[in-house]
Amino acid sequence: MVFIMSMDLHLLDVNDVALQLLGYKREELIGASYRKVIVPEEQDDLTQRLANAASSKVRQHIYERTYITKDGQRIPAEVDSAVFRDGHGRILHYQAIGRDIRQRKAAEIELYHQATHDELTGLYNRTLFAEVLWRAIERSKRSNRKAAVLFADLDGFKKINDTFGHSMGDLLLKAVAKRLREIVRTTDTLARLGGDEFGIILEDLNTRSEAQKVADSVQSTLGQPFIIHGETLQIGASCGVSMFPDDETDPDRLLRAADAAMYKLKREKYAAR
């Protein structure tokens, strides 16, 4: 897309590609403001870049811009913009060349999702869980509220894998993830930390009992039978809890404390049998 405009942003010319992608006829854009095809939230940035371009000795600038089509669709673009001057340095016109980067953006989003989400269940993975936990702790510091980490490990999962095979085990993990999604609030964070281990971050808490209530719900819900491909599968879960700032204030140590609490609970279960 090529846009030629005066320094007050009135369009002097546009190429056919711009017309085709944005859905306008030539007469609808010529004489109109370039702002017409820029999303509202980038208008201030456009003003600033125009001022910088007019005062800068650098002829060309490269940045990203989001265009809006006549019917309201958005087109992310990489823009090469330049100010053209005459021999005396007076500004003649402003040019912006926008390259459609929708495919690149979609690929970036997909790569980010793959890097931060568990492929099997679609939940956050350990990497993103750690990042969210750090942010949750920072928010809790500012609000003087508590946060909690729940570390859940499935009981009897290995037996399911050994008896029915790994494909059934994968289906069970998906079913577990589905049940956990139904337990947590939309403001909570749920992740598969690896294998049959799951983590939950709870924010904006007053007491440990609030977190323990969710942990009890995790154990109760996952203790109910799963029916998959006609087979009734019975497992359980051990769910440890650690609190910020009561138990730990460091994200890594907070997660390890929840892990340790989970293993303590698991040992007590087996010792009672």
C-alpha positions as CSV (number, residue, x, y, z in Angstrom):
1,M,0.0,0.0,0.0
2,V,1.4,3.4,-1.0
3,F,0.1,6.7,0.4
4,I,1.3,10.1,-0.8
5,M,0.0,13.0,1.4
6,S,0.6,16.6,2.3
7,M,2.1,17.3,5.7
8,D,-1.4,18.0,7.1
9,L,-2.1,14.4,6.1
10,H,-4.5,15.0,3.2
11,L,-4.1,12.2,0.7
12,L,-2.7,13.3,-2.6
13,D,-2.5,9.8,-4.2
14,V,-2.8,6.1,-3.3
15,N,-2.0,3.0,-5.3
16,D,-4.3,0.3,-6.4
17,V,-3.1,-2.1,-3.8
18,A,-4.1,0.3,-1.0
19,L,-7.6,0.7,-2.6
20,Q,-8.0,-3.1,-3.0
21,L,-6.9,-4.0,0.6
22,L,-8.8,-1.1,2.3
23,G,-11.9,-1.5,0.2
24,Y,-12.2,2.1,-1.0
25,K,-12.7,3.7,-4.4
26,R,-10.0,6.2,-5.4
27,E,-12.4,9.2,-5.1
28,E,-13.3,8.2,-1.6
29,L,-9.7,8.6,-0.4
30,I,-8.1,11.4,-2.5
31,G,-8.4,14.6,-0.6
32,A,-9.5,12.7,2.6
33,S,-7.3,12.6,5.7
34,Y,-4.8,9.7,6.1
35,R,-6.2,9.4,9.6
36,K,-9.3,7.9,8.0
37,V,-7.5,4.6,7.4
38,I,-5.6,4.5,10.8
39,V,-7.2,2.8,13.8
40,P,-8.3,5.3,16.6
41,E,-5.8,4.1,19.2
42,E,-2.9,4.9,16.9
43,Q,-3.9,8.5,16.1
44,D,-1.7,10.0,18.8
45,D,1.3,8.0,17.6
46,L,0.6,9.1,14.1
47,T,0.7,12.8,15.1
48,Q,4.0,12.2,17.0
49,R,5.7,10.4,14.2
50,L,4.6,13.1,11.7
51,A,6.2,15.7,13.9
52,N,9.4,13.7,14.3
53,A,9.6,13.1,10.6
54,A,9.2,16.8,9.8
55,S,12.0,17.8,12.3
56,S,14.3,14.8,11.7
57,K,17.2,14.8,9.3
58,V,16.7,11.0,8.9
59,R,14.8,10.6,5.6
60,Q,13.2,7.2,6.3
61,H,11.5,5.6,9.3
62,I,10.3,2.0,9.7
63,Y,7.6,1.0,12.2
64,E,4.4,-0.9,12.6
65,R,1.0,0.6,11.9
66,T,-2.6,-0.8,11.9
67,Y,-4.8,0.2,9.1
68,I,-8.6,0.0,9.1
69,T,-10.7,-1.0,6.1
70,K,-13.9,0.5,5.0
71,D,-15.9,-2.3,6.6
72,G,-13.9,-2.1,9.9
73,Q,-11.4,-4.9,9.5
74,R,-7.8,-4.3,10.8
75,I,-4.7,-4.8,8.7
76,P,-1.3,-4.8,10.6
77,A,1.4,-3.4,8.4
78,E,5.1,-2.7,8.5
79,V,5.5,0.9,7.3
80,D,8.4,2.6,5.6
81,S,7.7,6.4,5.9
82,A,9.7,9.2,4.4
83,V,9.6,13.0,4.0
84,F,10.4,14.3,0.6
85,R,12.0,17.8,0.3
86,D,13.0,20.1,-2.5
87,G,16.6,21.4,-3.1
88,H,16.1,24.1,-0.4
89,G,15.0,21.6,2.2
90,R,11.3,22.6,2.0
91,I,8.9,19.7,2.6
92,L,7.1,18.5,-0.6
93,H,5.1,15.6,0.7
94,Y,5.0,12.7,3.0
95,Q,5.0,9.1,1.8
96,A,4.0,5.9,3.7
97,I,4.5,2.4,2.2
98,G,2.6,-0.2,4.2
99,R,3.3,-3.9,3.8
100,D,0.6,-6.3,4.9
101,I,2.0,-8.5,7.7
102,R,-1.1,-10.4,8.8
103,Q,0.5,-13.7,7.9
104,R,3.6,-12.8,9.9
105,K,1.5,-11.7,12.9
106,A,-0.5,-14.9,12.8
107,A,2.7,-16.9,12.7
108,E,4.1,-14.9,15.6
109,I,1.0,-15.5,17.7
110,E,1.1,-19.2,16.9
111,L,4.7,-19.5,17.9
112,Y,4.1,-17.6,21.1
113,H,1.2,-19.9,21.9
114,Q,3.3,-23.0,21.2
115,A,6.1,-21.6,23.5
116,T,3.7,-20.7,26.4
117,H,1.0,-23.3,26.3
118,D,0.8,-27.1,26.8
119,E,0.2,-28.8,23.5
120,L,-2.0,-31.5,24.9
121,T,-4.4,-29.7,27.1
122,G,-4.1,-26.1,25.8
123,L,-3.4,-24.9,29.4
124,Y,-0.5,-22.5,30.2
125,N,2.8,-24.3,30.5
126,R,5.4,-24.0,33.3
127,T,7.2,-21.1,31.6
128,L,4.1,-18.9,31.3
129,F,2.9,-20.0,34.8
130,A,6.2,-18.7,36.3
131,E,5.8,-15.4,34.5
132,V,2.2,-15.0,35.6
133,L,3.2,-15.9,39.2
134,W,5.8,-13.2,39.3
135,R,3.2,-10.6,38.1
136,A,0.7,-11.9,40.6
137,I,3.1,-11.4,43.5
138,E,3.9,-7.9,42.3
139,R,0.2,-7.1,42.2
140,S,-0.3,-8.5,45.7
141,K,2.5,-6.4,47.0
142,R,0.8,-3.3,45.7
143,S,-2.7,-4.3,47.0
144,N,-1.6,-5.8,50.3
145,R,-3.7,-8.8,49.5
146,K,-2.7,-12.4,49.6
147,A,-2.0,-14.8,46.7
148,A,-1.8,-18.6,46.6
149,V,-0.2,-21.3,44.6
150,L,-1.9,-24.7,44.3
151,F,0.2,-27.6,43.2
152,A,-1.9,-30.7,42.2
153,D,-0.6,-34.1,41.3
154,L,-2.8,-36.9,40.1
155,D,-3.1,-40.1,42.2
156,G,-3.2,-43.3,40.3
157,F,-2.4,-41.8,36.9
158,K,0.5,-44.2,36.2
159,K,-1.8,-47.2,36.7
160,I,-4.2,-45.8,34.0
161,N,-1.3,-45.4,31.6
162,D,0.0,-48.9,32.3
163,T,-3.5,-50.5,32.0
164,F,-5.0,-48.6,29.1
165,G,-2.0,-47.1,27.3
166,H,-0.7,-43.6,26.9
167,S,-3.4,-42.5,24.4
168,M,-6.0,-43.1,27.1
169,G,-3.8,-41.3,29.5
170,D,-3.7,-38.3,27.2
171,L,-7.4,-38.3,27.0
172,L,-7.6,-38.4,30.8
173,L,-5.3,-35.4,31.1
174,K,-7.5,-33.5,28.7
175,A,-10.6,-34.4,30.8
176,V,-8.7,-33.3,34.0
177,A,-7.9,-30.0,32.4
178,K,-11.5,-29.5,31.5
179,R,-12.7,-30.1,35.0
180,L,-10.1,-27.8,36.5
181,R,-11.2,-25.0,34.1
182,E,-14.7,-25.4,35.6
183,I,-13.4,-25.0,39.1
184,V,-11.2,-21.9,38.8
185,R,-12.4,-18.3,38.4
186,T,-11.7,-16.4,35.2
187,T,-9.2,-14.3,37.2
188,D,-7.2,-17.4,38.3
189,T,-4.4,-19.0,36.3
190,L,-4.3,-22.7,35.5
191,A,-1.4,-24.5,34.0
192,R,-0.1,-28.0,33.3
193,L,3.4,-28.0,34.9
194,G,4.4,-31.3,33.4
195,G,3.4,-34.9,33.3
196,D,0.3,-35.3,35.6
197,E,1.1,-32.1,37.6
198,F,-1.1,-29.0,37.5
199,G,-0.7,-25.5,39.0
200,I,-3.2,-22.9,39.9
201,I,-2.5,-19.2,40.9
202,L,-5.2,-17.6,43.0
203,E,-5.1,-13.8,43.5
204,D,-6.9,-11.2,45.6
205,L,-7.3,-13.4,48.7
206,N,-7.9,-12.6,52.4
207,T,-7.2,-15.8,54.1
208,R,-5.6,-19.2,53.6
209,S,-9.0,-20.9,54.0
210,E,-10.1,-19.4,50.6
211,A,-7.2,-21.1,48.9
212,Q,-7.7,-24.3,50.8
213,K,-11.4,-24.3,49.7
214,V,-10.2,-24.4,46.1
215,A,-7.7,-27.1,46.8
216,D,-10.4,-29.2,48.5
217,S,-12.6,-28.7,45.4
218,V,-9.7,-29.8,43.1
219,Q,-9.3,-33.0,45.1
220,S,-13.1,-33.7,45.3
221,T,-13.7,-33.0,41.7
222,L,-10.8,-35.1,40.4
223,G,-11.8,-37.9,42.7
224,Q,-15.1,-38.3,40.8
225,P,-14.9,-41.1,38.1
226,F,-14.1,-40.2,34.5
227,I,-15.8,-42.1,31.7
228,I,-13.8,-42.1,28.5
229,H,-14.5,-44.3,25.5
230,G,-16.8,-46.4,27.7
231,E,-14.2,-47.0,30.3
232,T,-14.7,-45.8,33.9
233,L,-11.4,-44.4,35.2
234,Q,-10.9,-43.7,38.9
235,I,-8.1,-41.4,40.0
236,G,-7.6,-38.9,42.7
237,A,-5.5,-35.8,43.3
238,S,-3.2,-34.4,46.0
239,C,-3.2,-30.6,46.1
240,G,-0.7,-28.6,48.1
241,V,-1.1,-24.9,49.0
242,S,1.4,-22.1,49.6
243,M,0.6,-18.5,50.4
244,F,2.1,-15.2,49.6
245,P,3.4,-13.6,51.7
246,D,2.8,-16.0,54.6
247,D,4.9,-18.9,53.4
248,E,7.3,-17.4,50.9
249,T,7.7,-14.1,49.0
250,D,9.9,-15.4,46.1
251,P,8.0,-16.9,43.1
252,D,10.2,-20.0,42.7
253,R,10.2,-20.7,46.5
254,L,6.5,-20.2,46.6
255,L,6.0,-22.9,43.9
256,R,8.4,-25.2,45.6
257,A,6.5,-24.8,48.9
258,A,3.3,-25.8,47.2
259,D,5.1,-28.8,45.7
260,A,6.4,-29.8,49.1
261,A,2.9,-29.4,50.7
262,M,1.5,-31.6,47.9
263,Y,4.1,-34.4,48.6
264,K,3.5,-34.2,52.3
265,L,-0.2,-34.7,51.7
266,K,0.5,-37.6,49.3
267,R,2.8,-39.3,51.9
268,E,0.1,-38.9,54.5
269,K,-2.5,-40.5,52.2
270,Y,-0.3,-43.6,51.5
271,A,0.7,-43.9,55.2
272,A,-3.0,-44.0,56.2
273,R,-3.6,-47.0,53.8
